Amino acid sequence: MISRPASGPVTQAVPTGWRRRIDPRPAFARVSASGIPILQIVVAATAAYAFAHGVLGHPSPLLAATVTVGSLGLVRDARPRGVLETVLGMLVGIVVAELLLLVAGTGWWQIGLALGVTLVVARFLSPQAGFAIAAAIQSLIVMAIPSPAPFLRVYDGIIGGIAALIVTAFIPRNPLKTELRDARALFAALDAAAATLAQALRRGDRLRAERGLEKARALTPLADHWRSSLESGIAIARISPFLRRQRAELQRHERVRASLDLAVRNLRVIARRVVYVCDDGRARPVPAELLAEVMRAASVVSDSLEDIALQPAAREALYAVARRLDPADVLPDASLGDQNLVAALRPLVVDLLTATGLTPAEARAAIPRI
């Protein structure tokens, strides 16, 4: 007898990986994050095309639109200088192609010649690979699509470049939102690395200490992201009348970022020392608690980026741990290696104190002399 399955609807389990692939939230997040860049591109391209066609009477000002799209893009770093460099690269490609059209005409081998000459000229003028690629694309468009008048497309490219710079200033991307997201990511990763190192010290676990060192080494890309977004935001705020009030805040965040960049480097030094001292398998609760206390204060420094009123609280929390960083007092009977571990915390605390607004001299004065 053949058994039949019970009647009723048949359900089939959906693999977890498939559910992740069809999860729309990352897609919506990408669209939301690109809202202002998309608006910039649409406004600039439409306005440049309409001006070149409707006001100047150019029959098909394609390059007026493509230059705006190519120069603005959807990249994180949209500082005006970068936009201008891309525009200049595109104009180089247009000019070279227009000159070759006059000399050699159009055809398959002329396209190859134009691309070759454009890439050589662009590489000579700029070390940026994107500059040469932008020039080559515009050169290809000029050679492949005929124009009723020579050098007409040079004017279209200039119009597109001007439109791109105007929308960069008057429809600015939100620099504070982007750089604060990068700052929070860096502070969170810094805290995670330090927490792993503190656990390694509490347990005398060399393997955990090595994981902490790996996490500390992985902080560099996050620090670079924050630096890039801050530099971009400061550059945009300089030319945008709508971001005038954010300039001082961005400059304050830049001072915090510079201090945290040094703190990241000093945490790597601490991590290497933790790996060394954990080789004997002994627990070291005192330096573990000191490191944890430093990172609790660092979390207040992170919160002070959005609320400057928390800056004094972060400073006091760091003062509290700074006064105790005399290795001979904290670990009077410990080995030189353990005392050196406590001494390695001192530059980290100095860096975090400067992030609260102190000068380096004032921050160093908070640490007991040894």
Contacts in CASP RR format, 6 or more apart in sequence:
PFRMAT RR
TARGET T0000
AUTHOR 0000-0000-0000
METHOD contacts of the structure
MODEL  1
MISRPASGPVTQAVPTGWRRRIDPRPAFARVSASGIPILQIVVAATAAYA
FAHGVLGHPSPLLAATVTVGSLGLVRDARPRGVLETVLGMLVGIVVAELL
LLVAGTGWWQIGLALGVTLVVARFLSPQAGFAIAAAIQSLIVMAIPSPAP
FLRVYDGIIGGIAALIVTAFIPRNPLKTELRDARALFAALDAAAATLAQA
LRRGDRLRAERGLEKARALTPLADHWRSSLESGIAIARISPFLRRQRAEL
QRHERVRASLDLAVRNLRVIARRVVYVCDDGRARPVPAELLAEVMRAASV
VSDSLEDIALQPAAREALYAVARRLDPADVLPDASLGDQNLVAALRPLVV
DLLTATGLTPAEARAAIPRI
34 74 0 8 1.000
36 171 0 8 1.000
36 172 0 8 1.000
36 173 0 8 1.000
36 174 0 8 1.000
37 72 0 8 1.000
37 73 0 8 1.000
37 74 0 8 1.000
37 78 0 8 1.000
37 173 0 8 1.000
38 74 0 8 1.000
39 171 0 8 1.000
40 72 0 8 1.000
40 167 0 8 1.000
40 168 0 8 1.000
40 171 0 8 1.000
40 173 0 8 1.000
41 68 0 8 1.000
41 69 0 8 1.000
41 72 0 8 1.000
41 73 0 8 1.000
41 74 0 8 1.000
43 167 0 8 1.000
43 171 0 8 1.000
44 68 0 8 1.000
44 72 0 8 1.000
44 160 0 8 1.000
44 163 0 8 1.000
44 164 0 8 1.000
44 166 0 8 1.000
44 167 0 8 1.000
45 64 0 8 1.000
45 65 0 8 1.000
45 66 0 8 1.000
45 68 0 8 1.000
45 69 0 8 1.000
45 160 0 8 1.000
45 163 0 8 1.000
46 65 0 8 1.000
47 163 0 8 1.000
47 167 0 8 1.000
48 61 0 8 1.000
48 64 0 8 1.000
48 65 0 8 1.000
48 67 0 8 1.000
48 68 0 8 1.000
48 156 0 8 1.000
48 159 0 8 1.000
48 160 0 8 1.000
48 161 0 8 1.000
48 162 0 8 1.000
48 163 0 8 1.000
48 164 0 8 1.000
49 61 0 8 1.000
49 64 0 8 1.000
49 65 0 8 1.000
51 64 0 8 1.000
51 159 0 8 1.000
51 163 0 8 1.000
52 58 0 8 1.000
52 61 0 8 1.000
52 64 0 8 1.000
52 155 0 8 1.000
52 156 0 8 1.000
52 159 0 8 1.000
52 160 0 8 1.000
53 59 0 8 1.000
53 60 0 8 1.000
53 61 0 8 1.000
53 64 0 8 1.000
56 155 0 8 1.000
56 159 0 8 1.000
58 64 0 8 1.000
58 152 0 8 1.000
58 155 0 8 1.000
58 156 0 8 1.000
59 148 0 8 1.000
61 153 0 8 1.000
61 156 0 8 1.000
61 159 0 8 1.000
62 141 0 8 1.000
62 145 0 8 1.000
62 153 0 8 1.000
62 156 0 8 1.000
63 90 0 8 1.000
63 94 0 8 1.000
63 138 0 8 1.000
63 141 0 8 1.000
63 142 0 8 1.000
63 153 0 8 1.000
63 156 0 8 1.000
63 157 0 8 1.000
63 160 0 8 1.000
64 156 0 8 1.000
64 157 0 8 1.000
64 159 0 8 1.000
64 160 0 8 1.000
64 163 0 8 1.000
65 160 0 8 1.000
66 90 0 8 1.000
66 138 0 8 1.000
66 141 0 8 1.000
67 87 0 8 1.000
67 90 0 8 1.000
67 91 0 8 1.000
67 138 0 8 1.000
67 156 0 8 1.000
67 157 0 8 1.000
67 160 0 8 1.000
67 161 0 8 1.000
67 164 0 8 1.000
68 160 0 8 1.000
68 161 0 8 1.000
68 163 0 8 1.000
68 164 0 8 1.000
68 167 0 8 1.000
70 86 0 8 1.000
70 90 0 8 1.000
70 134 0 8 1.000
71 83 0 8 1.000
71 86 0 8 1.000
71 87 0 8 1.000
71 90 0 8 1.000
71 134 0 8 1.000
71 160 0 8 1.000
71 161 0 8 1.000
71 164 0 8 1.000
72 78 0 8 1.000
72 83 0 8 1.000
72 164 0 8 1.000
72 167 0 8 1.000
72 168 0 8 1.000
76 178 0 8 1.000
76 225 0 8 1.000
76 228 0 8 1.000
76 229 0 8 1.000
76 232 0 8 1.000
77 228 0 8 1.000
77 229 0 8 1.000
77 231 0 8 1.000
77 232 0 8 1.000
78 168 0 8 1.000
78 173 0 8 1.000
78 232 0 8 1.000
78 236 0 8 1.000
79 231 0 8 1.000
79 232 0 8 1.000
79 233 0 8 1.000
79 235 0 8 1.000
79 236 0 8 1.000
80 165 0 8 1.000
80 168 0 8 1.000
80 169 0 8 1.000
80 235 0 8 1.000
80 236 0 8 1.000
80 238 0 8 1.000
80 239 0 8 1.000
81 235 0 8 1.000
83 161 0 8 1.000
83 164 0 8 1.000
83 165 0 8 1.000
83 168 0 8 1.000
84 165 0 8 1.000
85 126 0 8 1.000
85 128 0 8 1.000
85 131 0 8 1.000
86 130 0 8 1.000
86 131 0 8 1.000
86 134 0 8 1.000
87 157 0 8 1.000
87 160 0 8 1.000
87 161 0 8 1.000
87 164 0 8 1.000
87 165 0 8 1.000
88 131 0 8 1.000
89 122 0 8 1.000
89 125 0 8 1.000
89 126 0 8 1.000
89 131 0 8 1.000
89 132 0 8 1.000
89 134 0 8 1.000
89 135 0 8 1.000
89 138 0 8 1.000
90 134 0 8 1.000
90 135 0 8 1.000
90 137 0 8 1.000
90 138 0 8 1.000
90 157 0 8 1.000
90 161 0 8 1.000
91 138 0 8 1.000
91 154 0 8 1.000
91 157 0 8 1.000
91 158 0 8 1.000
92 118 0 8 1.000
92 121 0 8 1.000
92 122 0 8 1.000
92 125 0 8 1.000
92 131 0 8 1.000
92 135 0 8 1.000
93 118 0 8 1.000
93 121 0 8 1.000
93 122 0 8 1.000
93 135 0 8 1.000
93 136 0 8 1.000
93 138 0 8 1.000
93 139 0 8 1.000
93 142 0 8 1.000
94 138 0 8 1.000
94 139 0 8 1.000
94 142 0 8 1.000
94 153 0 8 1.000
94 154 0 8 1.000
94 157 0 8 1.000
95 154 0 8 1.000
96 114 0 8 1.000
96 117 0 8 1.000
96 118 0 8 1.000
96 121 0 8 1.000
96 135 0 8 1.000
96 139 0 8 1.000
97 114 0 8 1.000
97 118 0 8 1.000
97 138 0 8 1.000
97 139 0 8 1.000
97 140 0 8 1.000
97 142 0 8 1.000
97 143 0 8 1.000
98 142 0 8 1.000
98 150 0 8 1.000
98 151 0 8 1.000
98 153 0 8 1.000
98 154 0 8 1.000
100 110 0 8 1.000
100 113 0 8 1.000
100 114 0 8 1.000
100 117 0 8 1.000
100 143 0 8 1.000
101 110 0 8 1.000
101 142 0 8 1.000
101 143 0 8 1.000
101 150 0 8 1.000
102 150 0 8 1.000
104 110 0 8 1.000
104 113 0 8 1.000
106 143 0 8 1.000
106 146 0 8 1.000
107 143 0 8 1.000
110 143 0 8 1.000
111 140 0 8 1.000
111 143 0 8 1.000
111 144 0 8 1.000
114 139 0 8 1.000
114 140 0 8 1.000
114 142 0 8 1.000
114 143 0 8 1.000
115 136 0 8 1.000
115 139 0 8 1.000
115 140 0 8 1.000
116 136 0 8 1.000
118 132 0 8 1.000
118 135 0 8 1.000
118 136 0 8 1.000
118 139 0 8 1.000
119 132 0 8 1.000
119 135 0 8 1.000
119 136 0 8 1.000
121 135 0 8 1.000
122 131 0 8 1.000
122 132 0 8 1.000
122 135 0 8 1.000
122 136 0 8 1.000
123 132 0 8 1.000
125 131 0 8 1.000
126 132 0 8 1.000
142 153 0 8 1.000
147 153 0 8 1.000
168 236 0 8 1.000
168 239 0 8 1.000
168 240 0 8 1.000
169 236 0 8 1.000
169 239 0 8 1.000
169 240 0 8 1.000
169 241 0 8 1.000
170 240 0 8 1.000
170 241 0 8 1.000
170 242 0 8 1.000
172 236 0 8 1.000
172 237 0 8 1.000
172 240 0 8 1.000
172 242 0 8 1.000
172 243 0 8 1.000
173 233 0 8 1.000
173 236 0 8 1.000
175 229 0 8 1.000
175 230 0 8 1.000
175 232 0 8 1.000
175 233 0 8 1.000
175 234 0 8 1.000
175 236 0 8 1.000
175 237 0 8 1.000
175 243 0 8 1.000
175 246 0 8 1.000
175 250 0 8 1.000
176 246 0 8 1.000
176 249 0 8 1.000
176 250 0 8 1.000
178 229 0 8 1.000
178 232 0 8 1.000
178 233 0 8 1.000
179 226 0 8 1.000
179 229 0 8 1.000
179 230 0 8 1.000
179 233 0 8 1.000
179 250 0 8 1.000
179 253 0 8 1.000
180 253 0 8 1.000
180 305 0 8 1.000
180 306 0 8 1.000
181 229 0 8 1.000
182 222 0 8 1.000
182 225 0 8 1.000
182 226 0 8 1.000
182 229 0 8 1.000
182 230 0 8 1.000
183 226 0 8 1.000
183 253 0 8 1.000
183 256 0 8 1.000
183 257 0 8 1.000
183 302 0 8 1.000
183 305 0 8 1.000
184 302 0 8 1.000
185 222 0 8 1.000
185 225 0 8 1.000
185 226 0 8 1.000
186 219 0 8 1.000
186 222 0 8 1.000
186 223 0 8 1.000
186 225 0 8 1.000
186 226 0 8 1.000
186 260 0 8 1.000
186 264 0 8 1.000
187 260 0 8 1.000
187 298 0 8 1.000
187 299 0 8 1.000
187 301 0 8 1.000
187 302 0 8 1.000
189 215 0 8 1.000
189 218 0 8 1.000
189 219 0 8 1.000
189 222 0 8 1.000
190 219 0 8 1.000
190 260 0 8 1.000
190 263 0 8 1.000
190 264 0 8 1.000
190 267 0 8 1.000
190 295 0 8 1.000
190 298 0 8 1.000
191 295 0 8 1.000
191 298 0 8 1.000
191 299 0 8 1.000
192 215 0 8 1.000
193 212 0 8 1.000
193 215 0 8 1.000
193 216 0 8 1.000
193 218 0 8 1.000
193 219 0 8 1.000
193 267 0 8 1.000
193 271 0 8 1.000
194 267 0 8 1.000
194 291 0 8 1.000
194 292 0 8 1.000
194 294 0 8 1.000
194 295 0 8 1.000
194 298 0 8 1.000
195 292 0 8 1.000
195 295 0 8 1.000
196 208 0 8 1.000
196 209 0 8 1.000
196 211 0 8 1.000
196 212 0 8 1.000
196 215 0 8 1.000
197 209 0 8 1.000
197 212 0 8 1.000
197 213 0 8 1.000
197 216 0 8 1.000
197 270 0 8 1.000
197 271 0 8 1.000
197 274 0 8 1.000
197 291 0 8 1.000
198 288 0 8 1.000
198 289 0 8 1.000
198 291 0 8 1.000
198 292 0 8 1.000
198 295 0 8 1.000
199 205 0 8 1.000
199 208 0 8 1.000
199 288 0 8 1.000
200 206 0 8 1.000
200 208 0 8 1.000
200 209 0 8 1.000
200 211 0 8 1.000
200 212 0 8 1.000
200 274 0 8 1.000
200 278 0 8 1.000
201 209 0 8 1.000
201 274 0 8 1.000
201 277 0 8 1.000
201 278 0 8 1.000
201 283 0 8 1.000
201 284 0 8 1.000
201 285 0 8 1.000
201 287 0 8 1.000
201 288 0 8 1.000
201 291 0 8 1.000
202 283 0 8 1.000
202 284 0 8 1.000
202 285 0 8 1.000
202 288 0 8 1.000
203 283 0 8 1.000
204 278 0 8 1.000
204 280 0 8 1.000
204 281 0 8 1.000
204 282 0 8 1.000
204 283 0 8 1.000
204 284 0 8 1.000
205 278 0 8 1.000
205 281 0 8 1.000
206 275 0 8 1.000
206 278 0 8 1.000
206 279 0 8 1.000
206 281 0 8 1.000
208 278 0 8 1.000
209 271 0 8 1.000
209 274 0 8 1.000
209 275 0 8 1.000
209 278 0 8 1.000
210 275 0 8 1.000
212 271 0 8 1.000
212 274 0 8 1.000
213 268 0 8 1.000
213 271 0 8 1.000
213 272 0 8 1.000
213 274 0 8 1.000
213 275 0 8 1.000
216 264 0 8 1.000
216 267 0 8 1.000
216 268 0 8 1.000
216 270 0 8 1.000
216 271 0 8 1.000
217 268 0 8 1.000
217 271 0 8 1.000
219 264 0 8 1.000
219 267 0 8 1.000
219 268 0 8 1.000
220 264 0 8 1.000
223 257 0 8 1.000
223 260 0 8 1.000
223 261 0 8 1.000
223 264 0 8 1.000
226 257 0 8 1.000
226 260 0 8 1.000
227 257 0 8 1.000
227 261 0 8 1.000
230 250 0 8 1.000
230 253 0 8 1.000
230 254 0 8 1.000
230 257 0 8 1.000
233 243 0 8 1.000
233 250 0 8 1.000
234 247 0 8 1.000
234 250 0 8 1.000
234 251 0 8 1.000
234 254 0 8 1.000
236 243 0 8 1.000
237 243 0 8 1.000
237 244 0 8 1.000
237 246 0 8 1.000
237 247 0 8 1.000
237 250 0 8 1.000
238 247 0 8 1.000
252 308 0 8 1.000
253 305 0 8 1.000
255 354 0 8 1.000
255 355 0 8 1.000
255 357 0 8 1.000
256 301 0 8 1.000
256 304 0 8 1.000
256 305 0 8 1.000
256 355 0 8 1.000
259 351 0 8 1.000
259 352 0 8 1.000
259 354 0 8 1.000
259 355 0 8 1.000
260 351 0 8 1.000
260 352 0 8 1.000
260 355 0 8 1.000
262 347 0 8 1.000
262 351 0 8 1.000
263 298 0 8 1.000
263 348 0 8 1.000
263 351 0 8 1.000
263 352 0 8 1.000
263 355 0 8 1.000
266 344 0 8 1.000
266 347 0 8 1.000
266 348 0 8 1.000
266 351 0 8 1.000
267 348 0 8 1.000
269 344 0 8 1.000
269 347 0 8 1.000
270 291 0 8 1.000
270 341 0 8 1.000
270 344 0 8 1.000
270 345 0 8 1.000
270 348 0 8 1.000
273 337 0 8 1.000
273 340 0 8 1.000
273 341 0 8 1.000
273 344 0 8 1.000
274 341 0 8 1.000
276 337 0 8 1.000
277 284 0 8 1.000
277 337 0 8 1.000
277 338 0 8 1.000
277 341 0 8 1.000
278 284 0 8 1.000
284 338 0 8 1.000
284 341 0 8 1.000
286 330 0 8 1.000
286 331 0 8 1.000
286 342 0 8 1.000
287 330 0 8 1.000
287 331 0 8 1.000
287 338 0 8 1.000
287 341 0 8 1.000
287 342 0 8 1.000
287 345 0 8 1.000
290 321 0 8 1.000
290 324 0 8 1.000
290 325 0 8 1.000
290 330 0 8 1.000
290 342 0 8 1.000
290 345 0 8 1.000
291 345 0 8 1.000
293 320 0 8 1.000
293 321 0 8 1.000
294 318 0 8 1.000
294 321 0 8 1.000
294 345 0 8 1.000
294 348 0 8 1.000
294 349 0 8 1.000
294 352 0 8 1.000
296 317 0 8 1.000
297 314 0 8 1.000
297 317 0 8 1.000
297 318 0 8 1.000
297 320 0 8 1.000
297 321 0 8 1.000
297 352 0 8 1.000
298 352 0 8 1.000
300 310 0 8 1.000
300 313 0 8 1.000
300 314 0 8 1.000
300 317 0 8 1.000
301 311 0 8 1.000
301 314 0 8 1.000
301 318 0 8 1.000
301 352 0 8 1.000
301 355 0 8 1.000
301 356 0 8 1.000
303 310 0 8 1.000
303 314 0 8 1.000
304 310 0 8 1.000
304 311 0 8 1.000
304 313 0 8 1.000
304 314 0 8 1.000
304 356 0 8 1.000
311 356 0 8 1.000
311 357 0 8 1.000
312 356 0 8 1.000
314 352 0 8 1.000
314 355 0 8 1.000
314 356 0 8 1.000
315 353 0 8 1.000
315 356 0 8 1.000
315 357 0 8 1.000
315 358 0 8 1.000
318 349 0 8 1.000
318 352 0 8 1.000
318 353 0 8 1.000
318 356 0 8 1.000
318 366 0 8 1.000
319 353 0 8 1.000
319 366 0 8 1.000
321 349 0 8 1.000
322 346 0 8 1.000
322 349 0 8 1.000
322 353 0 8 1.000
322 366 0 8 1.000
322 367 0 8 1.000
323 366 0 8 1.000
323 368 0 8 1.000
324 330 0 8 1.000
325 342 0 8 1.000
325 343 0 8 1.000
325 345 0 8 1.000
325 346 0 8 1.000
325 349 0 8 1.000
325 367 0 8 1.000
325 368 0 8 1.000
326 368 0 8 1.000
326 370 0 8 1.000
327 334 0 8 1.000
327 338 0 8 1.000
327 339 0 8 1.000
327 340 0 8 1.000
327 342 0 8 1.000
327 343 0 8 1.000
327 370 0 8 1.000
328 339 0 8 1.000
328 370 0 8 1.000
329 368 0 8 1.000
330 342 0 8 1.000
331 338 0 8 1.000
331 339 0 8 1.000
331 342 0 8 1.000
343 370 0 8 1.000
346 367 0 8 1.000
349 363 0 8 1.000
349 366 0 8 1.000
349 367 0 8 1.000
350 360 0 8 1.000
350 363 0 8 1.000
350 364 0 8 1.000
350 366 0 8 1.000
350 367 0 8 1.000
351 363 0 8 1.000
353 362 0 8 1.000
353 363 0 8 1.000
353 366 0 8 1.000
354 360 0 8 1.000
354 363 0 8 1.000
358 366 0 8 1.000
END
